[in-house]
Each structure stands twice: as C-alpha cells, then as structure tokens.
C-alpha cells in the first residue's frame, strides 16, 4: 500500500503488534500501516481483515525492502530484535522496538550503533513513561514534592500463564525480561540513577509442566537494587497469578510518598445482599495502558518528522537489558551482582 504520509511496517502481529497497528492505522495523524509481516499466514490474514488492504509478508526482510515503509514496529520474539533492527537501520528505516530491547547488552550496542550511523530514530517501547499517572508522578518528583527519592518499589503480576517458548531462558531471558522490563525502567526513571548492584531470588510456583525440561525457569521473581545516587529499589514480577493484572508503584522520598496504580478497574463498587463489597479488577495490560500505547506511537511519528531522538532511546533499553542479565545471573549464582 502506497502512503503519502509515514508508512509503518508492523513486524509481528500478536497482541502488542496489533495494538500499534490499530493506532497507526486509525489514531496517529501523519501515519498509516503500509505493511505487516508475520511468519504465520493465519495471523497475517487476521491482521489484514482488521486493518484493510495492506501489503503482507511472511518474511520480515521482504517488508524492509518495501519502499512504502519508512518506519517499523518490532513486535517479534526478543531473540530476533537485534537482527531486525540492524537490517532496518541499514535500509534507512526508523525503528520502534518493543521491550525487551534485546537479549544481551552487546546486541543493544549493535542496534544503537546501526541507528546512529544511519541517523534514524530508535525508540524503545516503555509505554509507562507515556501513561498520564506515571507522567504526573514524575513531574511531582522533579518538583521536589516528596524530597529526594530514596526508594522505588514496582510490581507487575500478570494473570496469564507463560507461553511455552518462554520456558527456555536462552530464548526469553525469563520474567525479568518479559514481565519486569517496564519495572526496571520505572525504577531507573524515578530514581534518576543507574543500577549499580542487584540481588534476585526466583522460583517456579505455578508452572509445573516446565520443571522437567527447564529446571531454571521461574514464574515469580523478587529483585532488590542499589543505584548510583544512593537510592534503593525493589521489583516483584509474577506470571499466572490469575487474580488480576497488577501494576503498582510506590515512590518514597525523604518526606513523602507517591503511589501509582490500583487493582480496581474504574470506580464501580457493588454491595451485595451477602454483605460483601465487590469491585471489578484490571484484567489486562492492553486495557490499562491503552492511552499510553497511543501516546508513545504519536511520539515515534513526531520524532521522525522533527528529525530528533525519541523520548525513550536505545540507551534506555540497553540499561534495562543489562539489569535483566545481571538479575538472572544473581538468581543462578545466589549472590548480589555488580553492574559496570
């Protein structure tokens, strides 16, 4: 499909990929979806049914060769991110890469170097930085309303069970990457410091089918951290909790506290004849952060048009990947790990 505006290619048409696709197709001025790529034919067909007449490719390399595509969204498995991003940069395509940025910091370095050489935008999908509640909290921290930040606690507990491909940590980097990348970035953003030391413990409590073939897989993790400016951090991540999608943050300062997030979906409160109070819970990240996804997609197009770096860069993505790697090493070696 030819676009007189910024044509976006979507690589990977799963949940995250389609969130971006819907935004660029309908809600982002100055952009359109020019093409999609997915190795699964049924997924491409489903995407085209929703998006309309767009080019579709089974191989992402064919999408990168499409002249109507000026920018791409990488929503493919993490192990492919470096290969796709570097190939896109070499073709002059701007890159929006979903988290986690890559498997290892060296892969992130290659992505950053390729983007810098090609002078293209490289944005990482940390959408919480675009959420209204997170932004308001960050402004209050910067204004000094709670004094100096001394501790940030962040949790992400997901209701769904991990997919089988996630059991292999060589392919997924585990829940620290798949679940907690946003938490890691949140701690770094609010403390204003860099991670200098982490200590993590983990266990498999809900996924017995993974234990035999993947004894190192974990579905729950607790990570503690020190920062370069003296602040402290704490992260909990979990999969398969079933009760809700649970994303909450506490920012503790020298003389105050800011809390973000709730288990409640809206303000509806039901009082029954059984004398019970009930509230609907947040069921999915796709609902909770819908507006934040749109805001980060708007930022991507704006950065392209203004020829400037995106608000969330490859260096932010690399910092999170380094923490994931250090945390996984801490789990295995059962000791704190220092980061350079």
C-alpha positions in Angstrom: 0.0 0.0 0.0 1.4 3.4 -1.0 1.3 6.1 1.7 1.8 9.8 1.1 2.5 10.0 4.9 4.8 8.0 7.1 4.3 4.4 6.2 4.7 1.9 9.1 5.5 -1.7 8.8 4.4 -4.0 11.6 6.7 -7.0 12.2 4.8 -9.4 14.4 1.0 -9.3 14.6 0.5 -10.6 18.1 -1.2 -8.6 20.8 1.4 -5.9 21.1 1.9 -5.6 17.4 -1.8 -5.2 16.7 -2.1 -2.5 19.4 0.4 -0.5 17.5 -1.1 -1.4 14.1 -4.6 -0.1 15.2 -3.0 3.1 16.5 -1.1 3.8 13.3 -4.0 2.8 11.1 -6.6 5.0 12.8 -5.4 7.3 15.5 -1.9 8.6 14.7 -2.1 11.6 12.4 0.5 11.6 9.6 1.0 7.8 9.7 -0.5 4.7 8.2 0.1 1.0 8.2 1.8 0.2 4.9 2.7 -3.5 5.5 2.6 -6.3 8.1 4.9 -9.3 8.5 4.4 -12.5 10.4 5.6 -16.0 9.6 2.1 -17.4 10.4 -0.2 -17.0 7.4 -3.4 -17.1 9.6 -2.0 -14.2 11.7 -1.4 -12.1 8.6 -4.9 -12.9 7.3 -6.5 -11.9 10.6 -4.5 -8.7 10.7 -5.5 -7.7 7.1 -9.1 -8.5 7.9 -9.0 -5.8 10.6 -6.6 -3.3 9.0 -7.8 -3.4 5.4 -5.7 -3.7 2.3 -2.1 -3.6 3.4 0.9 -5.4 2.0 1.7 -8.6 3.9 4.9 -10.6 4.0 5.9 -13.9 5.6 9.5 -12.8 5.8 10.3 -9.5 7.6 13.2 -8.9 5.1 10.7 -8.5 2.3 8.8 -5.9 4.4 12.1 -4.0 4.9 12.6 -3.9 1.1 9.2 -2.3 0.7 9.7 1.3 -0.4 6.3 2.4 1.1 7.6 1.5 4.6 9.6 4.4 6.3 9.4 3.1 9.8 8.9 -0.3 11.5 7.5 -1.6 14.8 9.3 -4.7 16.0 6.9 -6.9 18.0 8.7 -10.2 17.2 10.4 -12.5 19.7 13.2 -10.8 21.6 15.9 -13.1 20.1 15.2 -11.5 16.7 15.2 -7.9 17.7 18.9 -7.1 17.0 18.9 -8.8 13.6 15.7 -6.9 12.5 16.7 -3.5 13.9 20.2 -3.6 12.4 18.7 -4.6 9.0 16.1 -1.9 9.2 18.7 0.8 10.0 20.9 -0.3 7.1 17.9 0.3 4.8 17.2 3.7 6.4 14.0 2.6 8.2 13.1 4.2 11.6 12.7 1.6 14.3 10.2 1.3 17.2 11.3 -1.7 19.2 9.1 -3.3 21.8 10.6 -4.2 25.1 12.8 -6.0 25.9 15.2 -4.4 23.5 17.3 -7.5 23.0 18.8 -10.5 24.8 22.2 -9.0 25.8 23.7 -5.5 26.1 26.1 -6.3 23.2 23.1 -6.8 20.9 21.7 -3.4 22.1 25.1 -1.8 21.4 24.8 -3.1 17.8 21.3 -1.7 17.4 22.3 1.7 18.8 25.4 1.9 16.6 23.4 1.0 13.5 20.8 3.6 14.3 23.4 6.3 15.0 25.2 5.5 11.7 22.0 5.6 9.7 20.7 8.7 11.6 17.3 7.0 12.1 15.0 7.2 15.1 15.4 4.2 17.5 12.6 4.2 20.1 12.0 1.6 22.8 8.5 0.6 23.9 8.5 1.6 27.6 4.9 2.8 27.4 4.6 3.5 31.1 6.6 6.7 30.6 3.7 7.9 28.5 1.0 7.0 30.9 -0.8 10.0 32.4 -0.4 8.8 36.0 3.3 8.0 35.6 3.9 11.3 34.0 2.1 13.2 36.7 4.1 11.4 39.4 7.3 12.1 37.6 6.6 15.8 37.4 5.9 15.9 41.2 9.1 14.0 41.9 11.0 16.6 39.7 9.2 19.4 41.5 10.6 18.1 44.9 7.2 17.5 46.4 8.4 14.4 48.3 12.0 15.4 48.7 14.8 13.2 47.5 13.8 9.8 46.2 15.2 7.1 48.4 13.2 4.0 47.4 11.1 3.0 44.4 9.0 -0.2 44.6 7.4 -1.6 41.5 5.4 -4.7 40.8 4.0 -6.4 37.7 1.9 -9.5 38.3 0.2 -10.9 35.3 -2.9 -13.2 35.3 -2.0 -15.3 32.3 0.4 -18.2 32.3 3.7 -18.0 30.4 3.7 -19.3 26.9 5.8 -22.5 26.4 8.5 -20.7 24.4 9.2 -18.5 27.5 10.3 -21.6 29.4 13.7 -21.6 27.6 15.6 -18.7 29.2 18.0 -18.7 26.3 15.1 -17.5 24.1 13.2 -15.4 26.6 15.5 -14.2 29.4 12.6 -15.2 31.7 10.1 -13.0 33.5 12.7 -10.4 34.4 12.7 -9.6 30.7 9.2 -10.4 29.6 7.4 -9.1 32.7 9.7 -6.8 34.6 11.4 -4.7 31.9 8.9 -2.0 32.5 9.5 -2.1 36.2 13.3 -1.9 35.7 12.8 1.2 33.5 10.4 2.7 36.0 13.0 2.4 38.8 15.6 4.0 36.7 13.3 6.8 35.6 12.1 7.7 39.0 15.3 7.4 40.9 17.3 9.3 38.3 20.2 7.0 38.9 21.8 4.0 37.3 21.6 0.4 38.7 24.9 -0.4 40.4 24.0 -3.7 42.2 21.2 -6.2 42.1 20.2 -9.3 44.1 17.4 -11.5 42.8 15.7 -14.6 44.0 13.1 -16.6 42.0 11.0 -19.7 41.9 8.6 -21.7 39.8 5.3 -21.9 41.8 2.6 -22.1 39.1 4.1 -23.8 36.1 4.9 -27.4 37.0 5.0 -28.5 33.3 8.2 -26.5 32.8 10.2 -28.1 35.6 11.5 -31.2 33.9 12.8 -29.8 30.7 13.6 -26.3 32.0 14.5 -26.5 35.7 15.9 -22.9 35.6 12.6 -21.4 34.6 10.9 -19.2 37.2 7.4 -17.6 37.2 8.0 -15.4 40.1 10.9 -13.1 41.0 12.0 -10.6 43.6 14.8 -8.2 42.8 16.5 -5.6 45.1 18.7 -2.9 43.8 21.2 -0.1 44.6 21.6 3.0 42.5 24.5 5.2 41.6 22.9 8.1 43.5 22.3 6.1 46.7 18.6 5.3 46.1 17.2 1.8 46.6 14.8 -0.2 44.5 12.6 -3.3 44.7 10.8 -5.2 42.0 8.4 -8.2 42.1 7.3 -9.9 39.0 4.9 -12.9 38.6 3.1 -14.8 35.9 -0.1 -16.8 36.2 -1.4 -15.1 39.3 -5.0 -15.2 37.9 -6.4 -12.6 40.3 -5.9 -9.5 38.1 -3.3 -7.6 36.1 -1.5 -5.9 38.9 0.8 -3.0 38.1 1.6 -0.7 41.0 4.5 1.6 42.0 5.4 3.4 45.2 8.0 6.2 45.2 9.3 7.0 48.7 11.1 10.3 49.3 12.8 11.9 52.3 9.5 13.5 53.3 6.7 12.0 51.2 5.2 9.2 49.2 3.7 8.9 45.7 1.6 5.8 44.8 0.6 4.8 41.3 -1.8 2.2 40.2 -4.7 0.1 41.7 -6.2 -3.3 41.3 -9.6 -1.6 40.7 -10.9 -1.1 37.2 -12.8 2.1 37.5 -14.8 3.3 40.5 -17.7 0.9 40.4 -18.4 -0.6 43.9 -21.0 -3.3 44.3 -22.6 -4.1 47.7 -24.5 -7.4 47.7 -27.1 -8.8 50.0 -24.4 -11.2 51.2 -22.9 -8.1 52.8 -19.9 -8.2 50.5 -18.2 -5.3 48.7 -17.1 -6.1 45.2 -15.1 -4.2 42.6 -14.1 -5.2 39.1 -10.4 -5.7 38.8 -8.0 -4.7 36.0 -7.9 -7.7 33.6 -5.1 -6.9 31.1 -2.3 -4.5 30.3 -3.9 -3.9 27.0 -6.8 -2.1 28.8 -4.7 -0.4 31.5 -2.2 1.2 29.2 -4.2 1.7 26.0 -3.7 5.5 26.0 -0.1 5.2 26.9 0.5 3.0 23.8 -1.1 5.6 21.6 1.0 8.4 23.2 4.2 6.6 22.5 3.2 5.9 18.9 2.5 9.6 18.5 5.9 10.3 19.9 7.5 8.0 17.3 6.0 9.8 14.4 6.8 13.2 15.9 10.4 12.3 16.4 10.7 11.1 12.8 9.1 14.3 11.5 11.2 16.6 13.7 14.4 14.6 13.0 15.2 14.3 16.7 15.9 11.4 19.1 12.8 9.8 20.6 11.9 10.4 24.3 12.9 6.8 25.1 16.1 5.8 23.4 18.1 2.7 22.8 20.3 3.6 25.7 17.3 3.3 28.0 16.5 -0.1 26.5 20.1 -1.2 27.0 20.1 -0.2 30.6 17.1 -2.5 31.3 18.6 -5.4 29.4 21.8 -5.1 31.5 19.8 -5.4 34.7 17.9 -8.4 33.3 21.1 -10.2 32.6 22.6 -9.3 36.0 19.4 -10.4 37.7 19.3 -13.7 36.0 23.0 -14.2 36.9 22.1 -13.4 40.5 19.4 -16.0 40.6 21.7 -18.7 39.4 24.7 -17.7 41.5 22.7 -16.8 44.6 24.6 -13.6 45.3 24.5 -9.9 44.5 25.8 -8.8 41.1 27.5 -5.5 40.4 26.9 -3.7 37.2 29.5 -1.6 35.4 
